[in-house]
Amino acid sequence: MHISTLSLADVEDARDLIVASGLKPYTLAIYSHALANPNNISLGVWRQRDLVGVMFLRYTHEAYDLDQIAIKKRERRQGVARALVKAGTQRARQRIELEVSEANVAARALYESLGFVHVGTRPKYYADGCAALLMNLETGDA
């Protein structure tokens, strides 16, 4: 497993992975813009030459927003997401914020195990009626 910064050459593969994961994708132009912004952190995980995970941390002047994280289904529960989030926290060196569905028990457990703290709730935020849990992690230089 190898983690590195995504490049513009990875945009289509990253978007395809996000679609396959069931997340709502952005346009290729939005991903390209995110990659071109030097303040953002966009990481990929490869096994050999296969992109198996992606994470986009968007810089918001006060913190990083964990905007999207997606892992190939066959790679889930094998430490890929944990490795991505750890790599992101090492690079961010300040607060990381995220929102996660209250129904996503696996993701919540992962974030909590990495030190994220529940700081708020958006009731009935998602289309399925689930609340969004707001979580923060204070990192190195926060």
Stockholm file with secondary structure:
# STOCKHOLM 1.0

chainA/1-142         MHISTLSLADVEDARDLIVASGLKPYTLAIYSHALANPNNISLGVWRQRDLVGVMFLRYTHEAYDLDQIAIKKRERRQGVARALVKAGTQRARQRIELEVSEANVAARALYESLGFVHVGTRPKYYADGCAALLMNLETGDA
#=GR chainA/1-142 SS CEEEECCGGGHHHHHHHHHHTTCCCCCHHHHHHHHHCTTSEEEEEEETTEEEEEEEEEECSSSEEEEEEEECGGGTTTTHHHHHHHHHHHHHCSCEEEEEETTCHHHHHHHHHTTCEEEEEETTCSTTSCCEEEEEECCTTC
#=GC SS_cons         CEEEECCGGGHHHHHHHHHHTTCCCCCHHHHHHHHHCTTSEEEEEEETTEEEEEEEEEECSSSEEEEEEEECGGGTTTTHHHHHHHHHHHHHCSCEEEEEETTCHHHHHHHHHTTCEEEEEETTCSTTSCCEEEEEECCTTC
//
